[in-house]
Amino acid sequence: MSEAVLAEVSDGVAVITINRPQARNAVNGEVARGIAAAIEEFDPRADVRVLVLTGAGGTFSAGMDLKGFLAGDAPIAAGRGFGGIAERPPAKPVIAAVEGYALAGGFELVLACDLIVASEEARFGLPEVRRGLVAGAGGLLRLPARIPYHLAMEIALTGEHFPAARLAAAGLVNKLVPAGQALTGAMELAGQVALGAPLALAASKRVIVESADWPSGEAFARQSEIISPVFGSKDAMEGAIAFAEKRAPAWRGE
């Protein structure tokens, strides 16, 4: 990790923070590699069940660092793409905690997450078309699968900024919170997610992500390939025993 990306773990939740507030957390190569390194560290760890991605200084991210782009600094990490997450997100659930602006590549980082907690004052947008660019880090691929077609087109083609409340109404934002409370809200949601068993969480995420293009006749068979190992895991046994003994389960990720 570098100074451009901070990371810490508490109670099963790993918080990854883009730490370039002086540049509105614009994503450069250092940020991309830092996020990728954090994912590589936390994804396999048994003591981490969910990740939270946020930005320092009251802004999530203004997107790609255009000055760096002009200087040849690619904001990508090998194998994971833009921002170290856009093309290959972690296997574990990840929550975006959004304050201020999440624009262009910043919005695409949000869309690479599984859950979104946003400040009521947060604003989202894909302004690439106004800069002669295209939102190529997943925005055009993920957005129309999550909100109505015409709203996705409006966001992509106008380049305007959209308030969090409008996107929450469209079903994109899980939780709206007062300004300054996005990380707190995300940690509360992460705490709920972290109650689940690690293998079960990863398998559930994988089925939802991958099943979108499964042929209906193959869906249950493909699902079975993913979830069968979970039913035979030690955690599955622990979950049943803990329920019978009326206690909280002690997950091991095995």
N, C-alpha and C positions, 0 to 999 in steps of 0.2 A: 504494500500500500504506500501511498505518498501523501504529502500534505494537502493535495487537491481532493483527496477522498479520505474521510474519517470512518472508522468502524468500531463498534463496541457490541458486546453481548450482555444481555440481562434477562434472567428468567426465561430462557429458551428463545428469546427474540434478538436477532442481529439487526442493528440499525446501521445502514450505510448512508453517509451524508456527503453530498457533493459540496466541497468546501472552497469555492471560488466566488465569494459574495461580491468582491470588487469587480467581477466580470459578469455579474448576475448568473453565476454558476453555469456559464457557457461551457459546452463540452469540447474539450480538446483531446489530444492523444493521451495525456497524462490522466485525465479523468476516466477515459474509456478503459485504460489499462488498470486503473485503480479499482473501478467497479468490477471488472472481470476478475481481478485478483481476490477481491472480497468474496465474490460468488464461489470461486474455486476453493476458497478456504472454508466457507460456511456450509456449502451444500452437502458435503460428506459428514459434517460433524454431528454426532448423536445428540449433543446438548443444544443444538439449534433446530427449532421446528418451523420457524417462519422468519422471513426477512422483511425489513421496512426500508424503503428508499426515499430519501428526502433531500432537501437543499438547505444550506446555511443562509442566514441573514435575511429571512423573510421572502425568499424567492426560490421556487423549485428549480427551474432552469429556463434560460432564454433560448436554448437550442445550441446548435453548432457554433463554435467559436469561429466567426467569419474571418477575423484577422489571422488566426492560425491556419484556416483553410487556404487563404491566399498565400500563406508562407509555406504551404505544403505539409502542414501538420495534420495528418489524417485522424479524425476523432473516432477511430475504430480499434477494436482489440481482435487479434487473430482468433477465429473460431466462434466469436460471439457478436461480431459486427459493431454497429454504432453504439457508442456509450458502454460497450462491454456487456450488453444485455439484449439489444433489440432483436438479434437473429437467433440467439439461444439463451432464453431466460433460464433461471435456476429450476431444478426439479421441485424444489420446495416452494410453498406459497410465498408470494411477495406482495407487499402492500405499498402503494404510493401515498406519501403524506405531502399534500400540496398546499403551499402558501404562495401568494403572489402569482407570478407568471409561470405557466408551463406552455411554452410556445415552440413551434417548429420541432426540432429534435427533442426538446424538453417534453413536449406533449407525447412524442413517440416513445420516450422512456416510460412515461406514465402508462401508455397503452400496452407496454410490455409487461406490466404488472397485472396481478390477478384481482386485486381489490383496490379501491381508490377512496381515500378520505381527503376531503378538500375544505379549505377555508371558504366561508361565504363570500370572501372578497377575491378568491382565486379566479384567474382568467386563463382560458385555453385557446389555442389556435394553431393553424398550419399556414403561416404566411409565406411559405416558400415561393408560391407562384408570383408574388410581388417582388421577389429578388431574382427572378429568372431561374429558379431552382424547382425541384420536385421533392415532395416528402417521401423519400425513398427508404426510410428506416422503419417501415412497418405501418406508418400512419394510414396510407391508402389501402393497405391490406386488412388491417385490424378494425379500423373505425366503422366501415359499413356493415361489419358483422355484429356490431354491438349497439348501434343506434339506427334509427330509421334512415333509409337510403337518401332521401332528399335533404335531411339535415347533414348527413355525412358529405354530400355534394356541396352544400352551402359552405361548410367549414373548409373543404379542400379548395374550392374554386374562388371564394371571395377573399380568403386570407385574413378575414376579420378576427377579432378577439371575442370569445364567447364566455359569458359569466358562468360560474360553477352551478348556479341555480338552474340554468337552462339545461345543462348537461345532466344534472341530477334528475330533472323532470323526464329526461329522455332515457334514464336508466343507466347512465354511464358511471355516475358517482354513487358509491355505496352510502356515504355518510357526509353530510354537511355540518361543519362546526364553526363556532365564532372565530374571527381572525386571531391568529396566533396559537390556535389550539389543534392544528392539523396533526402534529406529531403526537400529542397527547391522545387524540381520538384514534389515531392509527395504532398506538400502543395498546389501547383498550381493545380494539378489534383483534390485534395480534394475540393478545392474551386469551381471547376466546378461541381463536384458531389453534393456539398452542396447547389447548386441552386435548386435542386429538392426537392419536398415535402417529409417529413420523411416517411409517410405511403406508398407513392408510391415507394420510394427507397427500403424500406424493402420488399414490396410485389414483386417488380421486381427481387430482388436478390433471394427471396425464390422460385419463379417460375423457374428461371434458374437453381438453385441448385437442386431442387427436381424433375424437369421434366425429367431428364435423363433416368429414368427407368419407366416412365409412359407408359402404353399401349396406342397406338395411338388412339384407340377408346374412351379412357377416358380422353385424354389430355385436351380438352377444358372444360370439366365439372370440372376437378380438378383445372384447372387454375381459373375458375369462382369462386370457393369456396374461393380462396385466394384474388382475385382482386375485387370482388363485394363490399366488405366493403369500399374499397378505393373510388369507384365511388359514394358512398353515404356519404362520409366524408365532414366535413366542409372545409377541405383543397381543395377538388375538386371544391367546390363552389367558394372558394377564388381564385383558379387558373383561373376560367372562368371570374370572375368579374375583376381580375387584368388585364387579357388580354384585356377585353373590355375597361377598363379604361386606358390602356397603361401605367401601372406602375408595379413595382416589387411586387410579391405576398408576403404577410406576413404569412408564414406558422406557424401553431400551433401544428401540429402533432395530429390533431383531425379530 
